[in-house]
Amino acid sequence: MQLTSASELPLRALSTLFARAFEGYFVTVPDAPSLFDARVRSEHISLEESRVARVDGEPVGLVLMARRGRECRVAGMGVVPAWRNRKLGGAMLRPLLEDARARGDARMLLEVIEQNAPAVTLYERLGFQRVRRLVGFMGTPEPWVGASALEEVDPWECARLLPEGLPWQLAPATVMGMALPARAFRLGPAVAMVADVSAPTLVVRSVGVEPSARRQGAGRRLLGALAARWPGKALAVSAVVPEGPLARFFLGAGLGATPLTQLELELPLNVRS
């Protein structure tokens, strides 16, 4: 097996390889170059630092590596079906760990579906430690009659309201990188990012509330306004929400927990000098 920079392949080919590497996985990954591009941009994925695994020149796996400051993150790692169960995962990731140490990164992060026991075992054998469980939600909140007051705003309006310490995909830097068809909507002191209002399900990417208005129902009213603005569409939140107050917020808004959960893992790499 050889590892080459993902930047050597065109984006469309990477999108196809990414989809093939997750065939039969717990969640469906479409071959959609526009979605792949949006993920690269918003999550700060470095295609130069990402790696394509090749056997006899044929691409058989992909590791996406994202970077911010002194942190890096495995934004996705998969192997095409014909080459699974051949211990390629560890062989693909170990060189990237060494690259991160050589750069001086402080830690590497990743998320793994908790029900994917082989993957959890692999990462823990490599030294990754569990940080927290991440959960998702779906449902239809009670529509709120004030939906006409919804105002479209810039994604920055949502990003600036988010607290520190959120997982990578919920972090302010990720929200700042979102662009159409993702849109931000404000209702009073609350702002939400929605992935694509034309989709059958409204995927809520983020919710932020002005600090002075928190714990007063502003976020729940906003979700209710989204339900009223697009009636008949369920709201969905991917399994990137940490257990705790934020998870309780979505439950209190009338959404139910989805069965798949993720574990956020980290591996300390270097101590800052």
C-alpha positions in Angstrom: 0.0 0.0 0.0 1.2 3.5 -0.8 -0.1 6.8 0.5 -0.3 9.8 -1.7 -1.6 13.3 -1.2 -5.3 13.7 -1.8 -4.5 17.0 -3.6 -3.2 14.9 -6.5 -6.8 13.8 -7.4 -9.5 16.1 -8.7 -12.3 16.9 -6.3 -14.9 14.9 -8.3 -12.7 11.8 -8.0 -12.2 12.4 -4.3 -16.0 12.7 -3.8 -16.5 9.3 -5.6 -13.7 7.7 -3.6 -15.2 9.1 -0.3 -18.6 7.6 -1.2 -17.1 4.2 -2.1 -15.1 4.1 1.1 -18.3 4.4 3.1 -20.5 2.0 1.1 -22.5 -0.2 3.5 -21.6 2.1 6.4 -23.9 3.1 9.2 -24.9 6.3 7.4 -25.1 6.9 3.7 -22.4 9.1 2.1 -23.5 10.3 -1.3 -21.2 10.9 -4.2 -21.9 14.6 -4.3 -19.0 16.9 -5.3 -20.8 20.0 -4.1 -21.4 18.6 -0.6 -17.8 17.3 -0.5 -16.5 20.7 -1.4 -18.7 22.4 1.2 -17.3 20.0 3.8 -13.7 20.7 2.8 -14.2 24.4 3.1 -16.2 24.6 6.3 -14.2 22.0 8.3 -10.8 23.3 7.1 -9.8 20.0 5.5 -6.4 20.1 4.0 -6.3 18.1 0.8 -2.5 18.4 0.8 -2.3 16.8 4.2 -5.1 14.2 3.5 -4.1 10.9 2.1 -5.3 8.5 -0.6 -4.3 4.8 -0.1 -3.4 3.0 -3.2 -2.7 -0.6 -4.1 -1.0 -1.2 -7.4 -1.9 2.4 -8.2 -5.6 1.9 -7.6 -7.2 4.2 -4.9 -8.7 1.9 -2.2 -9.0 4.3 0.8 -9.0 7.9 2.0 -8.1 9.8 5.1 -9.3 13.4 5.3 -7.2 15.6 7.6 -8.5 18.9 8.9 -6.3 21.5 10.7 -6.9 24.5 12.9 -4.1 26.1 14.9 -2.2 23.4 16.7 -5.1 20.9 16.5 -5.8 18.4 13.7 -8.7 16.1 13.1 -9.5 13.0 11.2 -12.5 14.3 9.3 -13.2 10.9 7.7 -11.4 7.6 7.0 -12.7 4.7 5.0 -11.7 1.8 2.8 -13.5 0.5 -0.3 -15.4 -2.7 0.4 -13.1 -5.0 -1.5 -10.1 -4.0 0.7 -11.7 -4.0 4.1 -10.6 -6.3 6.9 -7.0 -6.2 5.7 -5.7 -3.9 8.5 -5.4 -0.9 6.2 -6.9 1.5 8.7 -4.0 1.5 11.1 -1.5 1.5 8.2 -3.2 4.6 6.8 -3.5 6.6 10.0 -0.1 5.9 11.7 1.9 8.0 9.1 -0.5 10.9 9.6 0.1 10.7 13.3 3.8 11.0 12.7 3.2 13.9 10.3 1.2 15.7 12.9 3.9 15.2 15.5 6.5 16.5 13.1 4.4 19.7 12.5 4.2 20.3 16.2 0.4 19.8 16.5 -0.7 19.5 20.1 -3.5 16.9 19.6 -5.4 14.9 17.0 -9.2 14.6 17.2 -11.8 12.4 15.6 -15.3 11.1 15.9 -16.3 7.5 15.5 -19.8 5.9 15.5 -20.1 4.3 18.9 -21.8 1.2 17.4 -18.8 0.6 15.1 -16.9 -1.5 17.6 -14.0 -2.5 15.2 -13.2 1.2 14.5 -13.4 2.2 18.2 -11.0 -0.7 19.0 -8.6 0.5 16.3 -8.5 4.0 17.5 -8.1 3.1 21.1 -5.2 0.7 20.2 -3.5 3.7 18.5 -3.8 5.6 21.8 -6.9 7.7 21.3 -8.8 8.5 24.5 -12.6 9.0 24.9 -13.6 12.6 25.4 -17.4 12.5 25.3 -20.4 11.0 23.6 -22.1 12.9 20.8 -25.8 12.5 20.0 -28.3 13.4 17.3 -32.0 14.3 17.1 -35.0 14.3 14.8 -38.6 15.4 15.1 -41.1 18.1 14.4 -41.3 20.8 17.1 -44.6 22.5 17.8 -45.0 25.2 15.1 -44.7 28.7 16.5 -47.1 31.3 15.2 -44.4 34.0 15.0 -42.7 32.4 12.0 -43.2 35.5 9.9 -40.6 37.3 12.1 -37.9 35.0 10.8 -35.1 37.0 9.3 -32.3 35.6 7.1 -28.8 36.8 8.3 -25.2 36.0 7.7 -23.7 32.8 9.2 -21.4 35.0 11.3 -24.5 36.0 13.3 -24.8 32.4 14.4 -21.1 31.7 14.8 -20.6 34.7 17.2 -23.2 33.3 19.6 -21.6 29.9 20.0 -19.7 29.0 23.2 -16.2 27.6 23.4 -15.4 23.9 23.6 -17.9 22.6 21.0 -17.0 19.7 18.8 -15.2 20.5 15.5 -18.4 20.3 13.4 -20.3 22.7 15.7 -17.5 25.1 16.3 -17.8 28.8 15.3 -15.0 28.3 12.7 -17.1 25.6 11.0 -20.2 27.7 11.0 -18.3 30.7 9.6 -17.3 28.6 6.6 -20.8 27.6 5.6 -22.3 29.0 2.4 -25.4 28.6 0.2 -27.4 26.4 0.2 -26.8 26.6 4.0 -28.7 29.6 5.4 -28.9 31.3 8.8 -32.2 32.5 10.3 -32.7 34.8 13.2 -35.8 35.1 15.5 -35.2 37.7 18.2 -32.0 36.7 20.1 -31.7 33.3 18.5 -30.0 32.2 15.3 -30.0 28.8 13.5 -28.0 27.5 10.6 -30.0 25.2 8.3 -28.2 23.1 5.7 -30.7 23.3 2.8 -34.3 24.4 3.1 -35.2 22.7 -0.2 -34.3 19.3 1.2 -37.0 16.9 2.4 -35.7 17.3 6.0 -34.4 20.5 7.6 -31.0 19.7 8.9 -30.1 22.1 11.7 -26.4 22.6 11.7 -26.2 25.0 14.7 -28.3 27.1 17.1 -27.0 30.1 19.0 -28.7 32.4 21.5 -27.6 35.8 22.9 -26.1 35.2 26.3 -28.6 37.4 28.1 -31.5 35.5 26.6 -30.4 32.0 27.2 -32.7 29.5 29.2 -35.7 31.7 28.3 -37.2 29.7 25.4 -35.7 31.7 22.6 -34.1 28.7 21.0 -37.2 26.6 21.2 -39.3 29.3 19.6 -36.8 29.6 16.8 -37.0 25.8 16.0 -40.8 26.1 16.2 -40.7 29.0 13.7 -38.6 26.9 11.3 -41.2 24.1 11.6 -44.0 26.6 10.9 -42.1 28.2 8.0 -41.6 24.8 6.3 -44.6 22.8 7.4 -44.4 19.0 6.9 -40.7 18.8 7.2 -39.0 17.2 10.1 -36.0 18.8 11.7 -32.8 16.7 12.1 -29.6 17.3 14.0 -26.6 15.1 13.2 -24.9 13.1 16.0 -22.4 15.8 16.8 -24.1 17.3 19.9 -22.4 16.6 23.2 -24.4 15.0 25.9 -25.5 17.6 28.5 -27.2 21.0 28.4 -27.2 21.3 24.5 -28.7 17.8 24.1 -31.3 18.6 26.7 -32.2 21.7 24.7 -33.1 19.7 21.6 -35.1 17.2 23.7 -37.0 20.0 25.4 -37.8 21.5 21.9 -39.7 18.4 21.0 -37.0 16.4 19.1 -36.3 12.8 19.8 -32.9 11.2 20.1 -31.7 9.1 17.1 -30.3 5.7 17.7 -26.7 6.2 16.3 -24.3 8.0 18.7 -20.7 9.0 18.2 -17.6 9.1 20.5 -15.3 12.1 20.3 -11.7 10.8 20.8 -8.4 12.7 21.2 -4.8 11.8 21.1 -2.3 14.2 22.8 0.7 14.6 20.5 3.1 17.3 21.8 3.3 19.5 24.9 3.5 23.1 23.9 7.0 24.5 24.8 
